[in-house]
Amino acid sequence: MRLKAFDGLAISLSGLCLLHCLALPILAVSLPLAGVLAEAEWVHWLFVALAAPVSLMALWSAERRRSWTSIALAAGGLSLLIAGAAGWPDHDWETGLTVSGGLLLAGVHLMNWRRSRHVHEET
């Protein structure tokens, strides 16, 4: 799989996470099943379990474009996702932490994807 594909996959996972956090609570008002999914703790941990290895693979690969700033920002995004999934410091923070972490992670992958395009254009 090409390295750009990992960034695309990571951005897509972040989008799914955002969709879960923002759209499912709205659907929960009218659909009891969506309400169950919106509150299911396993869904949050599933997104973290998918996002972490994909993000690490996308950001750690390719020596020429590795950016410690990107890795640090991605670690921050993943930390926010983990904090949201764990309900830390309080369950009321869950959506804000998860949305912030997903946006930060998606932004880092977008920067990484753009940087990889420029590296390939220069070679």
C-alpha positions as CSV (number, residue, x, y, z in Angstrom):
1,M,0.0,0.0,0.0
2,R,1.4,3.4,-0.9
3,L,2.2,5.8,1.9
4,K,-0.3,8.4,0.7
5,A,-3.0,5.8,1.0
6,F,-2.3,5.5,4.8
7,D,-2.9,9.3,5.1
8,G,-6.1,9.0,3.2
9,L,-7.2,6.1,5.3
10,A,-6.3,8.0,8.5
11,I,-8.3,11.1,7.3
12,S,-11.3,8.9,6.5
13,L,-11.1,7.3,9.9
14,S,-11.0,10.7,11.5
15,G,-14.1,11.7,9.4
16,L,-15.9,8.6,10.6
17,C,-15.1,9.4,14.1
18,L,-16.4,13.0,13.7
19,L,-19.5,11.6,12.1
20,H,-20.0,9.3,15.0
21,C,-19.6,12.1,17.6
22,L,-21.6,14.8,15.9
23,A,-24.3,13.0,13.8
24,L,-25.2,10.0,16.0
25,P,-26.4,12.1,18.9
26,I,-28.7,14.0,16.5
27,L,-30.0,10.7,15.2
28,A,-30.4,9.4,18.7
29,V,-33.3,11.7,19.3
30,S,-35.3,9.8,16.7
31,L,-33.7,6.4,16.5
32,P,-33.3,4.3,19.7
33,L,-30.7,2.1,18.1
34,A,-28.6,5.1,17.2
35,G,-28.8,6.2,20.8
36,V,-27.4,2.9,21.9
37,L,-24.5,3.2,19.4
38,A,-23.8,6.8,20.3
39,E,-23.3,5.7,24.0
40,A,-21.5,2.5,23.3
41,E,-18.1,2.7,24.8
42,W,-16.7,-0.1,22.5
43,V,-17.3,2.2,19.5
44,H,-15.0,4.8,20.9
45,W,-12.3,2.3,21.6
46,L,-12.7,0.7,18.2
47,F,-12.0,4.1,16.5
48,V,-8.9,4.5,18.7
49,A,-7.8,1.0,17.9
50,L,-8.1,1.7,14.2
51,A,-6.7,5.3,14.2
52,A,-3.6,4.6,16.2
53,P,-1.8,2.0,14.0
54,V,-3.0,3.7,10.7
55,S,-1.7,7.1,12.0
56,L,1.6,5.7,13.2
57,M,2.2,3.9,9.8
58,A,1.3,7.0,7.8
59,L,3.5,9.4,9.9
60,W,6.4,7.1,10.7
61,S,7.0,5.8,7.1
62,A,9.4,7.4,4.6
63,E,12.5,8.9,6.2
64,R,12.6,11.9,3.9
65,R,9.3,13.3,5.0
66,R,9.2,12.3,8.7
67,S,8.3,15.3,10.8
68,W,8.7,15.2,14.6
69,T,6.3,18.1,14.8
70,S,3.6,16.1,12.9
71,I,4.3,13.0,15.1
72,A,4.0,15.1,18.3
73,L,0.7,16.7,17.1
74,A,-0.6,13.3,16.0
75,A,0.3,11.9,19.5
76,G,-1.7,14.8,21.0
77,G,-4.7,14.0,18.8
78,L,-4.6,10.3,19.7
79,S,-4.2,11.3,23.4
80,L,-7.4,13.4,23.1
81,L,-9.2,10.5,21.4
82,I,-8.1,8.1,24.2
83,A,-9.1,10.6,26.9
84,G,-12.5,11.0,25.2
85,A,-13.0,7.2,25.0
86,A,-12.0,6.8,28.6
87,G,-14.3,9.5,29.7
88,W,-11.5,11.5,31.3
89,P,-11.6,13.8,33.1
90,D,-15.4,13.6,33.1
91,H,-18.0,12.0,30.8
92,D,-19.3,15.4,29.9
93,W,-16.0,16.2,28.1
94,E,-16.2,13.1,25.9
95,T,-17.5,14.7,22.7
96,G,-15.3,17.8,22.9
97,L,-12.2,15.8,23.5
98,T,-13.0,13.3,20.7
99,V,-13.9,15.9,18.2
100,S,-10.8,18.0,19.0
101,G,-8.6,14.9,18.8
102,G,-10.1,13.8,15.5
103,L,-9.8,17.2,13.9
104,L,-6.2,17.5,15.1
105,L,-5.3,14.1,13.8
106,A,-7.0,14.7,10.4
107,G,-5.2,18.1,10.1
108,V,-1.8,16.4,10.8
109,H,-2.5,13.8,8.1
110,L,-3.6,16.4,5.7
111,M,-0.3,18.3,6.2
112,N,1.6,15.0,5.9
113,W,-0.3,14.2,2.7
114,R,0.5,17.6,1.2
115,R,4.1,17.4,2.2
116,S,4.5,14.0,0.6
117,R,3.1,15.4,-2.7
118,H,5.7,18.1,-2.6
119,V,8.5,15.6,-1.9
120,H,7.4,13.4,-4.8
121,E,7.1,16.4,-7.2
122,E,10.7,17.5,-6.3
123,T,12.2,14.1,-7.1
